[in-house]
Amino acid sequence: MKGFFKFLVSILAIFGTVIGALAVFDKLSNKNRIKGDYLECDIPDYDEE
């Protein structure tokens, strides 16, 4: 039973490490990401005639 718990804890530790590494990679690779909602532009609408 102890062997099973060691295996389970090892798998959870590896999984947590992988998730943490992916989070750090995502943070570093998307430094210029737009946070929040879309940007709003102040371009006036024009009619095609």
N, CA, C and O atoms as a Tinker XYZ file with bonds, in Angstrom:
   196  protein
     1  N      0.818000   -1.191000    0.000000    73     2
     2  CA     0.000000    0.000000    0.000000    64     1     3
     3  C      0.869000    1.264000    0.000000    63     2     4     5
     4  O      0.520000    2.262000   -0.631000    81     3
     5  N      1.995000    1.215000    0.708000    73     3     6
     6  CA     2.890000    2.363000    0.727000    64     5     7
     7  C      3.454000    2.641000   -0.662000    63     6     8     9
     8  O      3.624000    3.795000   -1.056000    81     7
     9  N      3.737000    1.585000   -1.389000    73     7    10
    10  CA     4.258000    1.743000   -2.745000    64     9    11
    11  C      3.273000    2.454000   -3.646000    63    10    12    13
    12  O      3.659000    3.270000   -4.483000    81    11
    13  N      1.995000    2.139000   -3.472000    73    11    14
    14  CA     0.961000    2.782000   -4.269000    64    13    15
    15  C      0.894000    4.274000   -3.960000    63    14    16    17
    16  O      0.781000    5.091000   -4.874000    81    15
    17  N      0.963000    4.631000   -2.692000    73    15    18
    18  CA     0.913000    6.037000   -2.311000    64    17    19
    19  C      2.140000    6.796000   -2.797000    63    18    20    21
    20  O      2.034000    7.957000   -3.193000    81    19
    21  N      3.292000    6.158000   -2.772000    73    19    22
    22  CA     4.501000    6.792000   -3.306000    64    21    23
    23  C      4.346000    7.046000   -4.803000    63    22    24    25
    24  O      4.708000    8.110000   -5.304000    81    23
    25  N      3.807000    6.064000   -5.501000    73    23    26
    26  CA     3.575000    6.201000   -6.936000    64    25    27
    27  C      2.586000    7.328000   -7.215000    63    26    28    29
    28  O      2.803000    8.141000   -8.114000    81    27
    29  N      1.504000    7.376000   -6.446000    73    27    30
    30  CA     0.480000    8.389000   -6.635000    64    29    31
    31  C      1.037000    9.788000   -6.367000    63    30    32    33
    32  O      0.772000   10.714000   -7.134000    81    31
    33  N      1.793000    9.946000   -5.305000    73    31    34
    34  CA     2.387000   11.242000   -4.975000    64    33    35
    35  C      3.402000   11.638000   -6.045000    63    34    36    37
    36  O      3.499000   12.815000   -6.395000    81    35
    37  N      4.152000   10.685000   -6.562000    73    35    38
    38  CA     5.118000   10.980000   -7.620000    64    37    39
    39  C      4.422000   11.469000   -8.885000    63    38    40    41
    40  O      4.864000   12.434000   -9.508000    81    39
    41  N      3.348000   10.811000   -9.259000    73    39    42
    42  CA     2.587000   11.216000  -10.440000    64    41    43
    43  C      2.010000   12.613000  -10.242000    63    42    44    45
    44  O      2.055000   13.430000  -11.161000    81    43
    45  N      1.469000   12.903000   -9.060000    73    43    46
    46  CA     0.910000   14.225000   -8.792000    64    45    47
    47  C      1.995000   15.293000   -8.802000    63    46    48    49
    48  O      1.753000   16.404000   -9.274000    81    47
    49  N      3.174000   14.987000   -8.297000    73    47    50
    50  CA     4.278000   15.952000   -8.296000    64    49    51
    51  C      4.731000   16.253000   -9.717000    63    50    52    53
    52  O      4.973000   17.410000  -10.063000    81    51
    53  N      4.847000   15.225000  -10.536000    73    51    54
    54  CA     5.248000   15.416000  -11.933000    64    53    55
    55  C      4.191000   16.235000  -12.670000    63    54    56    57
    56  O      4.527000   17.139000  -13.434000    81    55
    57  N      2.926000   15.925000  -12.444000    73    55    58
    58  CA     1.830000   16.646000  -13.080000    64    57    59
    59  C      1.841000   18.120000  -12.663000    63    58    60    61
    60  O      1.668000   19.002000  -13.504000    81    59
    61  N      2.042000   18.386000  -11.381000    73    59    62
    62  CA     2.101000   19.762000  -10.900000    64    61    63
    63  C      3.277000   20.524000  -11.479000    63    62    64    65
    64  O      3.157000   21.708000  -11.794000    81    63
    65  N      4.407000   19.858000  -11.620000    73    63    66
    66  CA     5.586000   20.491000  -12.203000    64    65    67
    67  C      5.346000   20.849000  -13.664000    63    66    68    69
    68  O      5.722000   21.933000  -14.112000    81    67
    69  N      4.729000   19.952000  -14.397000    73    67    70
    70  CA     4.437000   20.205000  -15.811000    64    69    71
    71  C      3.456000   21.371000  -15.953000    63    70    72    73
    72  O      3.647000   22.239000  -16.804000    81    71
    73  N      2.420000   21.394000  -15.135000    73    71    74
    74  CA     1.443000   22.479000  -15.194000    64    73    75
    75  C      2.108000   23.812000  -14.835000    63    74    76    77
    76  O      1.837000   24.827000  -15.478000    81    75
    77  N      2.965000   23.819000  -13.827000    73    75    78
    78  CA     3.683000   25.035000  -13.449000    64    77    79
    79  C      4.601000   25.520000  -14.552000    63    78    80    81
    80  O      4.673000   26.719000  -14.819000    81    79
    81  N      5.310000   24.591000  -15.202000    73    79    82
    82  CA     6.201000   24.968000  -16.296000    64    81    83
    83  C      5.410000   25.545000  -17.468000    63    82    84    85
    84  O      5.846000   26.512000  -18.093000    81    83
    85  N      4.261000   24.965000  -17.769000    73    83    86
    86  CA     3.427000   25.488000  -18.847000    64    85    87
    87  C      2.889000   26.878000  -18.508000    63    86    88    89
    88  O      2.793000   27.733000  -19.388000    81    87
    89  N      2.539000   27.111000  -17.247000    73    87    90
    90  CA     2.047000   28.428000  -16.840000    64    89    91
    91  C      3.146000   29.476000  -16.975000    63    90    92    93
    92  O      2.890000   30.584000  -17.447000    81    91
    93  N      4.363000   29.138000  -16.566000    73    91    94
    94  CA     5.484000   30.073000  -16.688000    64    93    95
    95  C      5.789000   30.342000  -18.154000    63    94    96    97
    96  O      6.027000   31.489000  -18.533000    81    95
    97  N      5.787000   29.311000  -18.978000    73    95    98
    98  CA     6.037000   29.480000  -20.409000    64    97    99
    99  C      4.981000   30.371000  -21.043000    63    98   100   101
   100  O      5.306000   31.240000  -21.851000    81    99
   101  N      3.711000   30.160000  -20.681000    73    99   102
   102  CA     2.626000   30.978000  -21.222000    64   101   103
   103  C      2.787000   32.434000  -20.793000    63   102   104   105
   104  O      2.569000   33.340000  -21.597000    81   103
   105  N      3.159000   32.669000  -19.556000    73   103   106
   106  CA     3.349000   34.036000  -19.062000    64   105   107
   107  C      4.488000   34.733000  -19.793000    63   106   108   109
   108  O      4.374000   35.908000  -20.140000    81   107
   109  N      5.579000   34.025000  -20.028000    73   107   110
   110  CA     6.726000   34.631000  -20.693000    64   109   111
   111  C      6.499000   34.826000  -22.190000    63   110   112   113
   112  O      6.997000   35.792000  -22.768000    81   111
   113  N      5.763000   33.932000  -22.815000    73   111   114
   114  CA     5.579000   34.025000  -24.266000    64   113   115
   115  C      4.477000   35.006000  -24.654000    63   114   116   117
   116  O      4.411000   35.415000  -25.813000    81   115
   117  N      3.622000   35.388000  -23.732000    73   115   118
   118  CA     2.511000   36.289000  -24.048000    64   117   119
   119  C      2.598000   37.567000  -23.228000    63   118   120   121
   120  O      1.610000   37.992000  -22.630000    81   119
   121  N      3.766000   38.176000  -23.198000    73   119   122
   122  CA     3.937000   39.403000  -22.412000    64   121   123
   123  C      3.077000   40.534000  -22.941000    63   122   124   125
   124  O      2.592000   41.353000  -22.160000    81   123
   125  N      2.875000   40.599000  -24.255000    73   123   126
   126  CA     2.163000   41.713000  -24.869000    64   125   127
   127  C      0.698000   41.396000  -25.153000    63   126   128   129
   128  O      0.061000   42.058000  -25.973000    81   127
   129  N      0.178000   40.403000  -24.488000    73   127   130
   130  CA    -1.208000   40.020000  -24.708000    64   129   131
   131  C     -2.138000   41.131000  -24.197000    63   130   132   133
   132  O     -1.844000   41.773000  -23.189000    81   131
   133  N     -3.246000   41.353000  -24.888000    73   131   134
   134  CA    -4.227000   42.342000  -24.452000    64   133   135
   135  C     -4.969000   41.761000  -23.259000    63   134   136   137
   136  O     -5.541000   40.674000  -23.340000    81   135
   137  N     -4.955000   42.484000  -22.164000    73   135   138
   138  CA    -5.644000   42.012000  -20.960000    64   137   139
   139  C     -7.051000   42.588000  -20.945000    63   138   140   141
   140  O     -7.256000   43.757000  -21.272000    81   139
   141  N     -7.991000   41.786000  -20.575000    73   139   142
   142  CA    -9.361000   42.261000  -20.479000    64   141   143
   143  C    -10.109000   42.100000  -21.787000    63   142   144   145
   144  O    -10.009000   41.074000  -22.459000    81   143
   145  N    -10.860000   43.130000  -22.133000    73   143   146
   146  CA   -11.732000   43.072000  -23.300000    64   145   147
   147  C    -10.995000   43.558000  -24.548000    63   146   148   149
   148  O     -9.809000   43.881000  -24.490000    81   147
   149  N    -11.689000   43.606000  -25.648000    73   147   150
   150  CA   -11.098000   44.087000  -26.891000    64   149   151
   151  C    -10.787000   45.576000  -26.802000    63   150   152   153
   152  O    -11.383000   46.296000  -26.002000    81   151
   153  N     -9.860000   46.025000  -27.619000    73   151   154
   154  CA    -9.561000   47.451000  -27.686000    64   153   155
   155  C    -10.672000   48.163000  -28.438000    63   154   156   157
   156  O    -11.238000   47.627000  -29.391000    81   155
   157  N    -10.973000   49.360000  -28.003000    73   155   158
   158  CA   -11.974000   50.162000  -28.697000    64   157   159
   159  C    -11.256000   51.255000  -29.465000    63   158   160   161
   160  O    -10.378000   51.927000  -28.923000    81   159
   161  N    -11.627000   51.438000  -30.732000    73   159   162
   162  CA   -11.000000   52.445000  -31.577000    64   161   163
   163  C    -11.941000   53.631000  -31.731000    63   162   164   165
   164  O    -13.163000   53.479000  -31.698000    81   163
   165  N    -11.360000   54.810000  -31.898000    73   163   166
   166  CA   -12.151000   56.023000  -32.073000    64   165   167
   167  C    -12.196000   56.431000  -33.540000    63   166   168   169
   168  O    -12.096000   57.618000  -33.853000    81   167
   169  N    -12.345000   55.473000  -34.434000    73   167   170
   170  CA   -12.416000   55.742000  -35.864000    64   169   171
   171  C    -13.877000   56.002000  -36.211000    63   170   172   173
   172  O    -14.735000   55.156000  -35.958000    81   171
   173  N    -14.164000   57.160000  -36.785000    73   171   174
   174  CA   -15.573000   57.449000  -37.130000    64   173   175
   175  C    -16.061000   56.554000  -38.271000    63   174   176   177
   176  O    -15.301000   56.181000  -39.164000    81   175
   177  N    -17.334000   56.229000  -38.212000    73   175   178
   178  CA   -17.931000   55.432000  -39.290000    64   177   179
   179  C    -18.118000   56.297000  -40.523000    63   178   180   181
   180  O    -18.323000   57.505000  -40.403000    81   179
   181  N    -18.052000   55.706000  -41.700000    73   179   182
   182  CA   -18.292000   56.437000  -42.931000    64   181   183
   183  C    -19.265000   55.652000  -43.789000    63   182   184   185
   184  O    -19.330000   54.424000  -43.725000    81   183
   185  N    -20.012000   56.378000  -44.584000    73   183   186
   186  CA   -21.005000   55.763000  -45.475000    64   185   187
   187  C    -20.414000   55.633000  -46.859000    63   186   188   189
   188  O    -19.786000   56.560000  -47.371000    81   187
   189  N    -20.618000   54.477000  -47.461000    73   187   190
   190  CA   -20.184000   54.292000  -48.851000    64   189   191
   191  C    -21.275000   54.796000  -49.763000    63   190   192   193
   192  O    -22.422000   54.362000  -49.659000    81   191
   193  N    -20.937000   55.702000  -50.653000    73   191   194
   194  CA   -21.957000   56.277000  -51.542000    64   193   195
   195  C    -21.629000   55.993000  -52.982000    63   194   196
   196  O    -22.373000   56.398000  -53.875000    81   195
